[in-house]
Amino acid sequence: MMSLKVTQTRSAIGSKPKQRGTLRALGLGRIGRTNLLPDRPEIRGMIAKVPHLITVEETDS
C-alpha cells in the first residue's frame, strides 16, 4: 500500500488558524517534523490546503 511521507518545511506562524489546524491533523507542528500517512483522498485534500508549508514524498509501505 502506498504511503505519504509528509514533512513540515516552513513555520505556521502567520498562517490562518484553519491551516494550523490542518498541520496538527496531519501530525505536524514543528519545522522538520515528519509523519507517515496512508495515501487516501482525505489526506490528499489536507495536503492540498497547506502545500506551501510542507513537502510530500510517496513511499511503499
Backbone torsions as a table, in degrees:
resi	resn	phi	psi	omega
1	MET	NA	142.0	-179.2
2	MET	-76.6	142.8	175.8
3	SER	-127.7	160.5	177.6
4	LEU	-117.3	127.0	175.3
5	LYS	-95.8	109.0	-174.8
6	VAL	-107.4	126.3	-179.2
7	THR	-124.6	133.1	176.6
8	GLN	-81.7	126.0	-177.0
9	THR	-113.2	-17.1	179.8
10	ARG	-130.5	158.4	-177.2
11	SER	-73.6	151.0	177.4
12	ALA	-90.3	-1.9	177.9
13	ILE	-63.2	129.7	179.7
14	GLY	89.2	-7.6	177.6
15	SER	-86.4	166.4	-177.4
16	LYS	-72.4	153.4	-179.0
17	PRO	-57.0	-36.0	178.9
18	LYS	-65.6	-36.0	178.3
19	GLN	-69.5	-38.3	176.5
20	ARG	-64.3	-38.6	176.7
21	GLY	-64.8	-37.3	177.8
22	THR	-64.5	-41.1	177.1
23	LEU	-61.5	-42.2	178.9
24	ARG	-64.1	-39.4	179.4
25	ALA	-66.2	-28.4	176.9
26	LEU	-80.9	-4.6	179.3
27	GLY	85.9	21.2	-179.6
28	LEU	-110.9	176.0	178.7
29	GLY	174.1	-15.3	178.0
30	ARG	-135.4	153.7	176.8
31	ILE	-63.3	133.7	179.0
32	GLY	92.3	-10.7	179.6
33	ARG	-74.3	138.2	-176.9
34	THR	-123.8	145.2	177.8
35	ASN	-140.3	141.1	177.4
36	LEU	-99.0	119.7	-175.1
37	LEU	-125.2	151.7	177.0
38	PRO	-69.5	149.6	179.9
39	ASP	-84.7	89.4	-179.5
40	ARG	-127.9	158.1	-178.9
41	PRO	-58.6	-33.0	-179.7
42	GLU	-65.4	-42.0	-179.9
43	ILE	-69.3	-41.7	177.9
44	ARG	-59.9	-37.6	178.4
45	GLY	-65.7	-40.7	177.6
46	MET	-65.7	-39.4	178.7
47	ILE	-63.7	-36.6	-179.7
48	ALA	-66.4	-20.9	179.9
49	LYS	-80.7	-22.7	-176.3
50	VAL	-133.3	46.1	-176.0
51	PRO	-68.1	-21.8	-178.5
52	HIS	-79.6	-8.4	-178.3
53	LEU	-109.3	-10.5	-172.8
54	ILE	-134.3	165.6	167.1
55	THR	-123.5	148.7	-175.8
56	VAL	-128.5	133.6	173.5
57	GLU	-125.1	140.3	176.2
58	GLU	-90.8	135.0	179.4
59	THR	-133.5	159.2	173.9
60	ASP	-98.3	112.3	177.8
61	SER	-144.4	NA	NA
